[in-house]
Amino acid sequence: TGSVAALTGVMLAQAVPRGMLLLLGGSVTDRFTPRAVMLVCHVSRAAAMAVTAVAVMTGGWNLWLLYALSALVGVAGAFFTPAAESVLPQLLRTVDYARGNAIQSLMEQLSFLVGPLIGGALATAYGAGTAIMVNAVTFGIAAMTCLAVPRTATGGDGSDAPVGVARHLLEGLKHAWTGYNVRLVLLVVSAATLSYSGLFAIGLPTLAQSLGSSALGLSILVSSWGAGQLIGTVAAAITGLPARWGVLIISMTLVEGVVFILLGQATSVWWAAALLVPLGIGVAYSSDVALPTFIQTTTPPHLLARISSILALPRAVFEPLSIVLLGLVLERSVAWGFAAAALPVLLVGVILAFDRRARGLSGPHLAERHW
């Protein structure tokens, strides 16, 4: 349609149900199995993509159809996210969680690099309908891979009696509220979302434009970040995580804040890119690998999907807020905008640095779990 409003509406139709149903998705996964939930979600998304492709090929699409299919994909995402976060412990030994998360993160990043190129090439050569139909096929292949996941449930509460959905949700929320580890990770994820969402959505494009190199400059900045993350995940897969987990997370949040401030002072695209590469390495090591490993090794198995869904909530809630607030500041000054983006992670880093318990967290990936 060429309409930004239409694109925004379709994306919101996907984002809103995903955010609203995340907690329910965690509860359903814990009541059944990650295998079953992931399988249903993949099949649902394959069907949505296939319907979209046929509608595009035949010229029978309209915006309302896209809104409905986008909402279906959003609902599937709400259930798939906690299931995908909780399935890894069923596939690996506890001591292999860190490397498993690193490999998973690496494959996701490679997919994000390669997928758009394939989609763009197919759409250009054969049309959007063909590209979307190929996407439907990939969801079907993904559904088949779920058949290799064990059928065993994530745990259960020790009782065969059915538990009401509300009670099931409350159990997960209670664990998150009373568990220091979950509260700490929620704090870190919330701060990172407030800092990163706006910075990557509008901060880097604005910075590239202010340096006189909008399109090419932005691609250099994003590629530099992606290269750093690839290096970080490969390093984590090879070396595993350091024993001083708390020190790693605290140090990384403080470094992120400092680098954000320096980015706002950059005088060239290459200077900014040189800052983004090591930042990407550190974030991949700490946030993409260390955080999920920590949760997987410190959360009772029967609560893992619910806790994963709770930890995904800040991203759904704070992402639009971050974009709006940073946009208001960037209109006045690029330097002050990046300084504002640094505030959440700097504040959390300082708070945790003075918390002896946070500093003392160590070696969750080395501990055996006994529940």
MOZI-V536511 format. One record per helix or strand of 3 or more residues. SS is the DSSP state (h for helix, s for strand). FROM is the first residue (numbers start at 1). LEN is the number of residues. If there is no record, write none. Layout:
SS,FROM,LEN
SS,FROM,LEN
//
This chain:
h,4,28
h,34,25
h,63,28
h,94,33
h,128,21
h,165,14
h,180,31
h,214,26
h,245,20
h,269,30
h,301,30
h,334,20
h,356,4
h,364,3
//
